[in-house]
């Protein structure tokens, strides 16, 4: 299981939002490349980068920043935010992005998602962002009538790389993850699940890990920036648990 530091980009800065609200912003760094290098230096093996401006406008705004990060790192990264056509996916993958996260487009244009999955098999992750049990779109601004189960059912036959499951109400709040919602997602998802939202302390990592092997990763954001979770310690915990399973 991967522990994946998050780098959220807004106006070229590293920020974190509260519950996805664009006017509830905390800026942590003016140097996205330096921040990415910092997480890599602490042992991160993967990064999650979000173009927040792109998520709202539907057009990626930080390709240059992402390219700069890729050039300086030796670890892979996945990117989300404003990815709504195959040409954008091609641009990201061509510049070295490992996988892309598609949210709004996947829900509103099933033909696009099917075509993208066929063109780039196992390189597409579907972002399922949930608020009060329903899936949100347009940078979390609009709550649809879809449930996670309906989304999983709609995409189950596509060659996807997995899903990123986020509880919006927990994101950026340092209040702990929604374990019951995650457990349900793991039970019904046809793909590996990356958990996101609310991870605050080491115990949260352990609790999510105990949900089983269908959890392929945990995205961690504000907890790392605020210091409530030490990345090195968390990585050691995950590694030791993996070693224990291997020895069984």
Secondary structure, 3 states (H helix, E strand, C coil): CEEEEEEEEECCEEEEEECCEEEEEEEEECCHHHHHHHHHHCCCCEEEEEEHHHHHHCCCCCHHHHHHHHHHCCCEEEEECCCCCHHHHHHHHHCCCCEEEECHHHHHCHHHHHHHHHHCCCCEEEEEEEECCEEEECCCCEECCCCHHHHHHHHCCCCCCEEEEEEHHHCCCCCCCCHHHHHHHHHHCCCCEEEECCCCCHHHHHHHHCCCCCEEEEEECHHHHHCCCCHHHHHHHHHHHHHHHHHC
